Amino acid sequence: MSIYATKFTVPEKYEYLNGFGNHHETEALPGALPLVNSHPKFPPYGTKTEKISGTAFVAPRNANLQTNIYRAQPSFFHTELMPFNHDIESANPSPPKHLDPNSHMYPNFEIDDGSDWTQQRLFGTNGSARTKTGVAMWIFSVTADMKPQTVFTSLDGDALISPQFGSLDIITELGKLLVRAHEIAVIPRGVRYRVDLVDGEPCRGTVCELYQGHFRIPELGIIGSHGLANSRDFQIPKAFFDGSVEVVNNPKIPNGKLALGNDGHSDWTIISRLDTKLWKCTQASTPFNVLAWHGTLYPYKYDLARFSHLSNAVFDHHDPSLFVVLTAPALGKEPNTAVCDFLAVSRRWEGSRDTQWLPWYHRNTMQEFVTLIVNNPALPLGGKDFKPFGAWLNGSMIPHGSTESEYKEWQDKDTSKGGILMDDGLTVAMHEMETPLVLTDWAFNSARKNFKDQMEASYGAGKQTD
């Protein structure tokens, strides 16, 4: 195990391709990927060609996201999409309507027994899937696998998944991902997938659904060619085929081998999210009948321990922009602004002298949605009574910062020789958004607002381990 990786208690069980933004190709069976011609008349194994376009056809090459997949049966054949469970909040959430300048704290988020991936709760939005602007924030508390032969897809936006604790076993059309706390994953809009638990253990976290554009790794500018989130450390699933091969005597099957998906004994259910609401259709074929794919649009994951921090070496405190792992540029607006930045503040060395190592008190043009991630699974911080807290929401241009106790404690520390920060088994994850979230009823009503006195009273609670 590398020292530059999280020491997960759940071992990795899949193999991956490496490299963010690369054109990748992978095949589950040898010879399944057509050469040169991406849409041959008679593909190997009798597959059908299907294309997923994440950008306009004529987008610049460096931003063009598309993938060709080769599957036993196309996803074209399905029943009419109908409303799914619109009588419950998770499938038909009330439109967000609360815009409040106060900072909010959430001591915890409820975890309900029997909740699966389709029962996420809408926290708030600052845009619209209809107009492809902004993001939606969802909270997931998963205590059960998805029902057999069921998959999920978002027609609204790319999903940035960040578990606070626990692990998710994700099977996508393009391959498998094991996503554990202290890893993040992104599933592109329109890609179908199912989510199961690992050993039945619950998992809670956030989904930032990006309606506008796609996530990228930040440009490095004068930093140079290495640092922060390096492209080589992002992992992409290899093709996975759930099925078998039958030998046939058919001149239209080039190698005499026909791929047959493991369709099961009943139809597959496809649950789709459109404008925050769930819809359902069925199809006879398994969504996991892909033998090969190549392209630039794909799921990926990233271990936050691989982030190469840049620290304060002499004096002063740098801006939190140096913690950005992924960014979604606000195209068409002021240069270098973002719809959403995802930041991770974790264990690192600091060496600045005569400097308060806590951040300054701050009024930020961006709104900050803050959660904690357990980066040391040995700490008993997970489960229904997650000890640190659920989340903070700091309003745009609303002052936020440390408690008086924290401030004085760090004033008394000897910073002349440097030291390690964030060494308590927790990582701070932040979603910084250019426009404020409008909250749903449950998110607004369950928050503690303007929580400065509560912060002071609970100072140190985030370090509890019992």
ChimeraX attribute file (.defattr): number of C-alpha atoms within 10 A of each C-alpha:
attribute: neighborCount
match mode: 1-to-1
recipient: residues
	/A:1	7
	/A:2	7
	/A:3	8
	/A:4	12
	/A:5	13
	/A:6	19
	/A:7	16
	/A:8	17
	/A:9	10
	/A:10	15
	/A:11	9
	/A:12	11
	/A:13	9
	/A:14	11
	/A:15	15
	/A:16	17
	/A:17	18
	/A:18	17
	/A:19	16
	/A:20	22
	/A:21	19
	/A:22	15
	/A:23	14
	/A:24	19
	/A:25	17
	/A:26	22
	/A:27	21
	/A:28	17
	/A:29	17
	/A:30	10
	/A:31	14
	/A:32	22
	/A:33	24
	/A:34	18
	/A:35	10
	/A:36	7
	/A:37	9
	/A:38	17
	/A:39	16
	/A:40	13
	/A:41	11
	/A:42	15
	/A:43	23
	/A:44	24
	/A:45	27
	/A:46	23
	/A:47	25
	/A:48	19
	/A:49	22
	/A:50	19
	/A:51	15
	/A:52	18
	/A:53	17
	/A:54	22
	/A:55	15
	/A:56	11
	/A:57	11
	/A:58	8
	/A:59	11
	/A:60	10
	/A:61	8
	/A:62	9
	/A:63	16
	/A:64	18
	/A:65	22
	/A:66	19
	/A:67	20
	/A:68	20
	/A:69	28
	/A:70	27
	/A:71	28
	/A:72	24
	/A:73	22
	/A:74	18
	/A:75	15
	/A:76	8
	/A:77	11
	/A:78	16
	/A:79	13
	/A:80	11
	/A:81	14
	/A:82	13
	/A:83	17
	/A:84	17
	/A:85	14
	/A:86	13
	/A:87	10
	/A:88	11
	/A:89	14
	/A:90	18
	/A:91	21
	/A:92	20
	/A:93	20
	/A:94	15
	/A:95	15
	/A:96	19
	/A:97	14
	/A:98	15
	/A:99	15
	/A:100	14
	/A:101	15
	/A:102	16
	/A:103	22
	/A:104	22
	/A:105	23
	/A:106	18
	/A:107	17
	/A:108	16
	/A:109	19
	/A:110	14
	/A:111	17
	/A:112	13
	/A:113	12
	/A:114	13
	/A:115	17
	/A:116	21
	/A:117	20
	/A:118	23
	/A:119	20
	/A:120	21
	/A:121	22
	/A:122	26
	/A:123	21
	/A:124	25
	/A:125	26
	/A:126	20
	/A:127	20
	/A:128	17
	/A:129	20
	/A:130	10
	/A:131	9
	/A:132	14
	/A:133	18
	/A:134	26
	/A:135	26
	/A:136	26
	/A:137	22
	/A:138	21
	/A:139	23
	/A:140	25
	/A:141	26
	/A:142	29
	/A:143	21
	/A:144	20
	/A:145	20
	/A:146	20
	/A:147	14
	/A:148	11
	/A:149	18
	/A:150	19
	/A:151	26
	/A:152	23
	/A:153	25
	/A:154	23
	/A:155	19
	/A:156	25
	/A:157	28
	/A:158	26
	/A:159	26
	/A:160	22
	/A:161	22
	/A:162	25
	/A:163	26
	/A:164	30
	/A:165	24
	/A:166	24
	/A:167	26
	/A:168	27
	/A:169	18
	/A:170	18
	/A:171	20
	/A:172	25
	/A:173	25
	/A:174	30
	/A:175	27
	/A:176	23
	/A:177	25
	/A:178	23
	/A:179	24
	/A:180	30
	/A:181	26
	/A:182	30
	/A:183	22
	/A:184	20
	/A:185	24
	/A:186	20
	/A:187	23
	/A:188	26
	/A:189	23
	/A:190	18
	/A:191	20
	/A:192	22
	/A:193	22
	/A:194	25
	/A:195	23
	/A:196	23
	/A:197	21
	/A:198	19
	/A:199	10
	/A:200	14
	/A:201	16
	/A:202	25
	/A:203	26
	/A:204	26
	/A:205	24
	/A:206	22
	/A:207	23
	/A:208	21
	/A:209	25
	/A:210	27
	/A:211	26
	/A:212	23
	/A:213	19
	/A:214	21
	/A:215	22
	/A:216	16
	/A:217	18
	/A:218	19
	/A:219	12
	/A:220	14
	/A:221	7
	/A:222	6
	/A:223	10
	/A:224	8
	/A:225	9
	/A:226	10
	/A:227	15
	/A:228	19
	/A:229	24
	/A:230	19
	/A:231	17
	/A:232	13
	/A:233	17
	/A:234	20
	/A:235	20
	/A:236	24
	/A:237	24
	/A:238	21
	/A:239	26
	/A:240	22
	/A:241	25
	/A:242	16
	/A:243	17
	/A:244	12
	/A:245	13
	/A:246	11
	/A:247	12
	/A:248	12
	/A:249	12
	/A:250	12
	/A:251	9
	/A:252	13
	/A:253	18
	/A:254	14
	/A:255	17
	/A:256	16
	/A:257	17
	/A:258	20
	/A:259	25
	/A:260	21
	/A:261	21
	/A:262	16
	/A:263	18
	/A:264	13
	/A:265	8
	/A:266	12
	/A:267	16
	/A:268	20
	/A:269	22
	/A:270	22
	/A:271	24
	/A:272	25
	/A:273	21
	/A:274	15
	/A:275	18
	/A:276	24
	/A:277	19
	/A:278	25
	/A:279	21
	/A:280	18
	/A:281	17
	/A:282	19
	/A:283	18
	/A:284	17
	/A:285	23
	/A:286	27
	/A:287	31
	/A:288	25
	/A:289	28
	/A:290	32
	/A:291	30
	/A:292	27
	/A:293	30
	/A:294	22
	/A:295	20
	/A:296	22
	/A:297	24
	/A:298	27
	/A:299	23
	/A:300	24
	/A:301	25
	/A:302	24
	/A:303	20
	/A:304	24
	/A:305	21
	/A:306	19
	/A:307	22
	/A:308	17
	/A:309	20
	/A:310	15
	/A:311	14
	/A:312	17
	/A:313	13
	/A:314	14
	/A:315	14
	/A:316	15
	/A:317	17
	/A:318	12
	/A:319	9
	/A:320	11
	/A:321	12
	/A:322	18
	/A:323	22
	/A:324	22
	/A:325	22
	/A:326	19
	/A:327	22
	/A:328	22
	/A:329	21
	/A:330	18
	/A:331	13
	/A:332	7
	/A:333	10
	/A:334	9
	/A:335	9
	/A:336	12
	/A:337	17
	/A:338	20
	/A:339	27
	/A:340	26
	/A:341	25
	/A:342	23
	/A:343	21
	/A:344	25
	/A:345	21
	/A:346	24
	/A:347	18
	/A:348	16
	/A:349	17
	/A:350	21
	/A:351	19
	/A:352	20
	/A:353	17
	/A:354	13
	/A:355	17
	/A:356	18
	/A:357	20
	/A:358	13
	/A:359	16
	/A:360	13
	/A:361	10
	/A:362	12
	/A:363	15
	/A:364	16
	/A:365	15
	/A:366	22
	/A:367	23
	/A:368	25
	/A:369	22
	/A:370	20
	/A:371	23
	/A:372	24
	/A:373	27
	/A:374	24
	/A:375	26
	/A:376	20
	/A:377	21
	/A:378	12
	/A:379	14
	/A:380	13
	/A:381	24
	/A:382	19
	/A:383	16
	/A:384	16
	/A:385	14
	/A:386	20
	/A:387	18
	/A:388	22
	/A:389	18
	/A:390	21
	/A:391	21
	/A:392	21
	/A:393	23
	/A:394	25
	/A:395	24
	/A:396	22
	/A:397	13
	/A:398	16
	/A:399	13
	/A:400	18
	/A:401	15
	/A:402	17
	/A:403	17
	/A:404	12
	/A:405	14
	/A:406	14
	/A:407	16
	/A:408	12
	/A:409	10
	/A:410	14
	/A:411	15
	/A:412	9
	/A:413	10
	/A:414	11
	/A:415	17
	/A:416	12
	/A:417	9
	/A:418	15
	/A:419	12
	/A:420	11
	/A:421	13
	/A:422	13
	/A:423	14
	/A:424	16
	/A:425	18
	/A:426	23
	/A:427	23
	/A:428	17
	/A:429	24
	/A:430	23
	/A:431	23
	/A:432	26
	/A:433	23
	/A:434	20
	/A:435	20
	/A:436	24
	/A:437	27
	/A:438	20
	/A:439	22
	/A:440	20
	/A:441	17
	/A:442	14
	/A:443	19
	/A:444	20
	/A:445	11
	/A:446	14
	/A:447	18
	/A:448	16
	/A:449	18
	/A:450	16
	/A:451	16
	/A:452	18
	/A:453	10
	/A:454	13
	/A:455	16
	/A:456	14
	/A:457	12
	/A:458	12
	/A:459	15
	/A:460	12
	/A:461	12
	/A:462	16
	/A:463	14
	/A:464	12
	/A:465	13
	/A:466	7
